[in-house]
Amino acid sequence: MQIYATFEHSRKLELGIAKLQSNGISDIFAVPLKRIKDGPKIIDSIDHSDGRSLLDKGFVLATVFSTILASKGFEWDLGPIYWGLIGGAGGFILGLLIELGEYRWQNKDKLVNVLKNNKYSEVILIVTCDKNQADTVSNILKEHLALSLAKVECNP
């Protein structure tokens, strides 16, 4: 029988492994997982979308600024086409900067919470044991704060 459990990387995990070994269970396999740090993507694809678009405000402000500056461009020296293009580029850059600032401000709290809780990674623990030892192993893992637990019966 194989028992799978996930843990936060802590001393409780090490104590649990030591207790399993003291009970005669030697077939223990631990795999540490690395946290994936993925920043915002400017353009989402069909296959991967994080639900946040960094371009929306840029497009809206580009439309607004180009319309206003193009209408004012009839009175100014360069003309409506140049002022419309200047307004569009300026509005897009301003919107993009606002969106990036909001993203950074919103995710700052998440980073602080991760650092406070020291939850950097998790560990998957795979224990192979006899069927009659399964309850003992699962109780030991629960005592040592397993986040999740699964039992799989292996056919010899």
SEKOL-890952 format. One record per residue (C-alpha): residue in one letter; x, y, z. Coordinates in steps of 0.25 Angstrom, whole numbers, plus 2048, in hexadecimal, padded with zeros to 3 digits. Layout:
N
<site r="A" u="X" v="Y" w="Z"/>
...
// end
This chain:
156
<site r="M" u="800" v="800" w="800"/>
<site r="Q" u="805" v="80E" w="7FD"/>
<site r="I" u="801" v="81A" w="805"/>
<site r="Y" u="803" v="828" w="7FF"/>
<site r="A" u="803" v="835" w="808"/>
<site r="T" u="806" v="843" w="806"/>
<site r="F" u="80D" v="84C" w="810"/>
<site r="E" u="813" v="85A" w="812"/>
<site r="H" u="822" v="859" w="813"/>
<site r="S" u="824" v="859" w="822"/>
<site r="R" u="829" v="852" w="82E"/>
<site r="K" u="81C" v="84A" w="830"/>
<site r="L" u="81F" v="843" w="823"/>
<site r="E" u="82D" v="83F" w="827"/>
<site r="L" u="827" v="83A" w="834"/>
<site r="G" u="81D" v="832" w="82D"/>
<site r="I" u="827" v="82C" w="824"/>
<site r="A" u="82F" v="828" w="830"/>
<site r="K" u="823" v="822" w="837"/>
<site r="L" u="81F" v="81A" w="82B"/>
<site r="Q" u="82E" v="814" w="82B"/>
<site r="S" u="82D" v="811" w="839"/>
<site r="N" u="821" v="809" w="837"/>
<site r="G" u="828" v="800" w="82D"/>
<site r="I" u="823" v="807" w="820"/>
<site r="S" u="830" v="80A" w="817"/>
<site r="D" u="82A" v="80C" w="809"/>
<site r="I" u="827" v="81B" w="80A"/>
<site r="F" u="829" v="824" w="7FE"/>
<site r="A" u="828" v="833" w="800"/>
<site r="V" u="828" v="83D" w="7F4"/>
<site r="P" u="829" v="84C" w="7F7"/>
<site r="L" u="821" v="855" w="7EE"/>
<site r="K" u="826" v="863" w="7E9"/>
<site r="R" u="81D" v="86F" w="7E9"/>
<site r="I" u="81B" v="874" w="7DB"/>
<site r="K" u="81C" v="883" w="7DA"/>
<site r="D" u="815" v="888" w="7CE"/>
<site r="G" u="813" v="897" w="7CC"/>
<site r="P" u="808" v="89E" w="7C4"/>
<site r="K" u="807" v="89C" w="7B5"/>
<site r="I" u="805" v="8A8" w="7AC"/>
<site r="I" u="7FD" v="8A0" w="7A2"/>
<site r="D" u="7F5" v="893" w="7A6"/>
<site r="S" u="7F4" v="888" w="79C"/>
<site r="I" u="7E8" v="87F" w="79A"/>
<site r="D" u="7EE" v="873" w="7A1"/>
<site r="H" u="7F3" v="87B" w="7AD"/>
<site r="S" u="7EC" v="887" w="7B4"/>
<site r="D" u="7EE" v="88C" w="7C2"/>
<site r="G" u="7E1" v="894" w="7C1"/>
<site r="R" u="7E8" v="8A1" w="7C1"/>
<site r="S" u="7EB" v="8A9" w="7B4"/>
<site r="L" u="7F5" v="8B4" w="7B5"/>
<site r="L" u="7F1" v="8BA" w="7A8"/>
<site r="D" u="7E3" v="8BE" w="7AB"/>
<site r="K" u="7E5" v="8CC" w="7B2"/>
<site r="G" u="7EF" v="8CF" w="7A8"/>
<site r="F" u="7E6" v="8CD" w="79C"/>
<site r="V" u="7DB" v="8D5" w="7A3"/>
<site r="L" u="7E4" v="8E0" w="7A6"/>
<site r="A" u="7EA" v="8E0" w="798"/>
<site r="T" u="7DC" v="8E1" w="792"/>
<site r="V" u="7D8" v="8ED" w="79B"/>
<site r="F" u="7E5" v="8F5" w="79A"/>
<site r="S" u="7E6" v="8F3" w="78B"/>
<site r="T" u="7D8" v="8F7" w="789"/>
<site r="I" u="7D9" v="904" w="792"/>
<site r="L" u="7E7" v="908" w="78C"/>
<site r="A" u="7E3" v="905" w="77E"/>
<site r="S" u="7D7" v="90F" w="780"/>
<site r="K" u="7E0" v="919" w="786"/>
<site r="G" u="7EA" v="917" w="77B"/>
<site r="F" u="7E2" v="91E" w="771"/>
<site r="E" u="7E5" v="92B" w="779"/>
<site r="W" u="7F4" v="927" w="77C"/>
<site r="D" u="800" v="928" w="773"/>
<site r="L" u="803" v="919" w="76F"/>
<site r="G" u="7F5" v="916" w="76B"/>
<site r="P" u="7EB" v="90B" w="770"/>
<site r="I" u="7F2" v="8FF" w="76B"/>
<site r="Y" u="7FF" v="901" w="772"/>
<site r="W" u="7F8" v="905" w="77F"/>
<site r="G" u="7EF" v="8F9" w="77E"/>
<site r="L" u="7FB" v="8F0" w="77D"/>
<site r="I" u="802" v="8F7" w="788"/>
<site r="G" u="7F5" v="8F6" w="791"/>
<site r="G" u="7F4" v="8E7" w="78E"/>
<site r="A" u="802" v="8E4" w="791"/>
<site r="G" u="802" v="8EC" w="79E"/>
<site r="G" u="7F5" v="8E7" w="7A2"/>
<site r="F" u="7F9" v="8D8" w="7A0"/>
<site r="I" u="806" v="8DA" w="7A8"/>
<site r="L" u="7FF" v="8E1" w="7B3"/>
<site r="G" u="7F4" v="8D6" w="7B4"/>
<site r="L" u="7FF" v="8CB" w="7B4"/>
<site r="L" u="807" v="8D2" w="7BF"/>
<site r="I" u="7FA" v="8D3" w="7C7"/>
<site r="E" u="7F7" v="8C5" w="7C5"/>
<site r="L" u="805" v="8C0" w="7C9"/>
<site r="G" u="805" v="8C9" w="7D5"/>
<site r="E" u="7F7" v="8C3" w="7DA"/>
<site r="Y" u="7FC" v="8B5" w="7D7"/>
<site r="R" u="809" v="8B7" w="7E0"/>
<site r="W" u="800" v="8BE" w="7EB"/>
<site r="Q" u="7F6" v="8B2" w="7EB"/>
<site r="N" u="801" v="8A7" w="7EB"/>
<site r="K" u="80A" v="8AE" w="7F6"/>
<site r="D" u="800" v="8A9" w="801"/>
<site r="K" u="801" v="89B" w="7FC"/>
<site r="L" u="810" v="89B" w="7FC"/>
<site r="V" u="810" v="8A1" w="80A"/>
<site r="N" u="807" v="895" w="80F"/>
<site r="V" u="810" v="88B" w="808"/>
<site r="L" u="81C" v="890" w="80F"/>
<site r="K" u="815" v="891" w="81D"/>
<site r="N" u="80F" v="883" w="81C"/>
<site r="N" u="81D" v="87D" w="817"/>
<site r="K" u="815" v="875" w="80D"/>
<site r="Y" u="81F" v="873" w="802"/>
<site r="S" u="81D" v="866" w="7FD"/>
<site r="E" u="816" v="858" w="800"/>
<site r="V" u="81B" v="84A" w="801"/>
<site r="I" u="814" v="83E" w="7FB"/>
<site r="L" u="817" v="831" w="804"/>
<site r="I" u="815" v="823" w="7FE"/>
<site r="V" u="815" v="818" w="808"/>
<site r="T" u="815" v="80A" w="804"/>
<site r="C" u="810" v="800" w="80F"/>
<site r="D" u="808" v="7F3" w="812"/>
<site r="K" u="7F9" v="7F4" w="812"/>
<site r="N" u="7F9" v="7F2" w="821"/>
<site r="Q" u="802" v="7FE" w="823"/>
<site r="A" u="7FA" v="807" w="81B"/>
<site r="D" u="7F1" v="80D" w="827"/>
<site r="T" u="7FE" v="80F" w="82F"/>
<site r="V" u="805" v="816" w="824"/>
<site r="S" u="7F9" v="81F" w="821"/>
<site r="N" u="7F7" v="822" w="830"/>
<site r="I" u="806" v="826" w="831"/>
<site r="L" u="805" v="82F" w="825"/>
<site r="K" u="7F8" v="836" w="82A"/>
<site r="E" u="7FF" v="838" w="838"/>
<site r="H" u="80A" v="83F" w="831"/>
<site r="L" u="801" v="849" w="829"/>
<site r="A" u="7FF" v="843" w="81C"/>
<site r="L" u="7F8" v="84C" w="812"/>
<site r="S" u="7F1" v="841" w="80A"/>
<site r="L" u="7F2" v="832" w="80A"/>
<site r="A" u="7EF" v="827" w="800"/>
<site r="K" u="7F0" v="818" w="801"/>
<site r="V" u="7F2" v="80F" w="7F4"/>
<site r="E" u="7F2" v="800" w="7F5"/>
<site r="C" u="7FD" v="7FA" w="7ED"/>
<site r="N" u="7FB" v="7EC" w="7E6"/>
<site r="P" u="808" v="7E4" w="7E8"/>
// end
